Structures are given as structure tokens and as C-alpha cells.
Amino acid sequence: MNFKTSSFIITTIFFTILYSCGTIRPESPVNIISEEDIPAQPISSIKLPIKVNLAPYFKETDESIPLKFTGKEQQCEGVSFSYKFLRSPITFKGVGNKLLFDVDGKYALRVNYCAQCTGIFNEAGNCLVPRIYASCGVDEPMRTVHVGYATSIGVSKNYKLTSNTKLRKVKTLSPCEMTMFSYDASKTLEEELTIALQDVEKDIDSEIEAIDLKPTMEEVWEILCLPTDLEGYGFLSMHPKDISLSKIHFKGDTAYVNALLHASPNITLNNKDTLITKLPPLSEFKNQDGFDITMDINAKYDSLSSMLSSNIKGKSIDINGNEVIFGDINIHGAANKKVNLRVDFTGKKKGTLYLTGTPIFHRAKQNISFPDLNFDVKTKHALLKSAKWLYNKKITNMIRDLASMDLKPYLDSLKGSLNENINMELDEGIFMSGKVNDIKIGSIIPLENKLFLRFHSLGELKLTM
């Protein structure tokens, strides 16, 4: 062996010994797969007040009803008449659970009177005396009349409107009195118009019942089935189950109805969790206020590791004159309700430490702590063998304190993101608005490669169409 070869071997051995003395590289813990049973997710309920502008429907109904009505009654003996009624545009107004339809109109009336008839010469009869003719609204300003309807509207299980319209009143505003034979034609006109306008009830009901809400509700349902990007927090999927509607309340030209949605929402890290279900028939409505949502989140440990690193990285501690500087911290996995933490460090020595602890969630404080955090068995063995001074409670106590995380700021940030995403135009002319008033974590369960969180949130939503 020459000198150069001997020097190379000695140098190699020297640096190997030096490196091994300054670096701690224990074996990583083995993650034992032991998935916890996750409690069944409670069904969430969301009350969604819906505001519908009825003006377009009113216009369609008005355009579908005739503008002119005529009628007559001809008899030999007594009073015979014919009339013409012209209506103005219908005025619609919602009051309580009814829609009121009011319309002013003008009428002209022709009347003739025969005191006595005979049927000797023909079956129709002949007037024995000259007939007396009179009129009002003919070759002079037409008389005026007011007509009113009331309609009760509901929604069937298949999302079609139901309608029940009744004529409320027929009132002549400018009477048509014919004094020459003491005949008040106004009364007769009201009776005849009532008969004619009662037929319009069916026309109104037919037009209203032709309105099918199902296509619009199917669009809304499909949107609820699609994941919503929460921009950094994953994708929210509502998983709607069923929907019900309250009775319709009217005010002016606006209809108000409450929808109650039952769903099983969750947040995932990708948008592959998409299942578009068929819109079910309407279920029975049971009133409640706002929304009460229980939402599940499956989060990778990366985000939690980042939160831990922000608390610990760069912090240092002195142990018997030896400085230990903490670097990145990562959740290495979980086993038996515990998580394995990997902590990099530098200083007097450098390397990696593995610690194991049970994450304890404090519901009242909304924070996570690791009260039993301690060195993993293999790390403990490596420290006792090569760097006993590092096997010190100061390290575990400091990491335990720094690993405690207050989740309120992150929940506030999530609440802000949710509030931004629930105020939006769902589709053309369909707007959703609302507010998340409170959001809290109900439980946390560490799984092998992800963290399960169950959130509970309260708030309110509304839909404008």
C-alpha cells in the first residue's frame, strides 16, 4: 500500500467517523394501518328562502286573456239585450297566500223591450206592440265596470304550479239606467258578465298551471351536485338528498317560498368527487331557520405539516451548552390514533428526530395539542446510543408546546372563503346570497395518510329568481 492510498483511506475513515458522530439518522417508525371507524355523517339541512319575480308571468297571463267579450239574450216578450265589454290591462297584486287580479273595463249595452208577444203566426213569436229600444254606451262614452279575481297558487310534487281562481267581484262603476221602462241594465250586465268572466277562471288557471318549475329546479339541483372550488381549501360537494317547498306567500308582484334542502356536504382535495343525481319529487316541508350543516373534510397531512413547521422552524434550544435548531417538521403518518412527526434539526449535531403523539382536539378552544408527544422508540434507542444528551425532556416539551395549534384563524379564513363562494350568480337570472355566521370543528380523527375533520356551521342562504 503506497502513501497516497493510505492517506485516502485514513481521510475517508476520518470524515465517515466525523459525519456519523455529528448526524443522527434513526430509522423511521413503521405506520401500522389501523383505520378508525368514522361516525356516520348527520344529514345537514339548509333552508333556502326563494324570491321569484312574477312580473314576466303576469305579462304572459295578461296577453293570453281576450281583450273583448260580447254576449246577448234575445226573447220575444220582456227585455232582450246585447252587450260588448272591452277590458284594460290586468293589474296583479299578491296579498298573503293569494294573487289578486283586477281589471277595469268599458261596456256598451243595447236593450229592447216588448210588453206582449203572440206565437200565432210563428214559433219565435211576434210582439203585439212596437218594441221600445234603448242603449247606453252606444254613440256616447262607454260605461265603466270593475272586475276582480283571486287565485290561490301552490306547487305539486312534480314542480308544476297548481292554481284555483275565483271571480271576486263585478261592479258597474257608471250605471246604465233606462227610465223609459224603469229598467236598470247595470244589474243585468253584472249578471251576464259574471257568467262570461267565470269562464275566464279556467283560462287563468290553465296559464298558471302551464308554468313548470322543474327545468329551473333541475338546473339548480345539478349545480348543487357539482363541486365548488374553494380556492386553496379544496372542493365543496353538497351531495343533495331531497328538497321540499313551503306554501307560497305573495307580496306585490313577488312570490316568496322557502325551500328546505337535505344534503351530506364534504370538502375534498380534488374535484373528482362528482355524482350528479336525479332531481327527486318534492318532499314534505318542515320549517326551520337558516342552515345547520355538518361537513366532512379529508385533508392531507401536508397542510397540517406546514402549519406545524411555521410554528417550530427556526426555533432553538440550549441543552447543556449545546444549541439545537429546529428545521422542518412533517407528519410522517399515523397509527393507532397517534401521529408520527419527523423533525429535522441542526446545531451541535444535525439529523432527524421522530416523535409520536396523540392529537387531542379541544372543542371549546378549537385547538389541537399533543400532550403525550415523546420520542419514538427507535429514535430513543439511537439517541441513547450516540447522543445521550439529546435525549432530553426540554426538546419534547418545547416541540409539544410549539405543536399546539390554534385553529380559529384558519377557520375564520375558511369562513371568509365560503362567504365569497356562496354569494354568486348560479345561472342566468338565478342569484344565491347568504352568510356563514359560525363555523367550528366538531371532531378530528387521524387516519393513515390523511386527517379527517368534521365541521359544523350555521348561517343563512337565499335564492333570487
Number of C-alpha atoms within 10 A of each C-alpha: 5 6 7 9 10 11 11 11 10 12 12 12 12 12 11 12 11 11 13 13 13 17 17 22 16 18 15 18 20 11 16 11 13 12 15 14 8 11 7 6 13 12 16 20 22 22 24 23 21 20 19 16 14 17 14 10 14 19 14 12 17 19 12 12 15 11 13 13 14 15 14 13 11 12 14 20 18 14 19 16 20 17 20 19 20 17 19 14 14 20 15 21 20 20 16 14 18 20 23 23 22 20 16 19 20 20 24 22 23 17 20 18 21 19 14 15 16 14 11 9 8 8 8 12 15 17 17 13 11 11 16 13 15 17 19 20 17 14 8 9 11 19 20 20 23 18 21 19 22 22 22 19 21 19 18 15 14 13 19 16 19 18 19 17 23 20 20 15 14 21 18 20 14 14 16 23 16 16 9 9 11 8 15 13 20 20 15 13 26 18 13 19 22 18 12 14 19 16 13 18 18 15 17 22 20 16 18 22 18 13 13 16 14 17 11 14 14 16 14 15 22 16 16 20 23 19 23 18 19 16 11 9 17 19 21 25 25 21 21 24 18 17 22 19 25 17 14 17 20 23 14 15 18 16 20 19 17 22 22 26 20 21 23 18 22 23 24 19 17 12 15 11 17 13 13 14 14 12 19 15 14 17 13 13 15 11 13 12 16 21 22 18 22 23 24 22 21 19 20 17 21 15 14 17 19 16 17 21 19 16 18 22 18 14 15 17 15 13 16 8 8 13 14 20 19 24 21 18 26 21 23 22 23 27 22 15 16 21 25 24 25 22 21 19 23 18 15 14 19 19 16 22 25 25 26 23 21 20 21 18 19 15 13 9 11 17 16 18 19 21 15 16 22 22 22 21 15 15 22 19 16 18 19 12 9 14 16 12 11 19 17 12 12 13 19 16 15 14 22 19 16 18 23 18 17 14 15 15 10 11 17 14 12 18 19 13 17 20 17 15 18 18 16 14 14 16 13 7 8 16 17 19 18 19 20 20 13 12 18 20 22 18 16 20 19 23 25 21 20 18 20 18 18 20 18 16 18 17 18 17 19 20 22 16 15
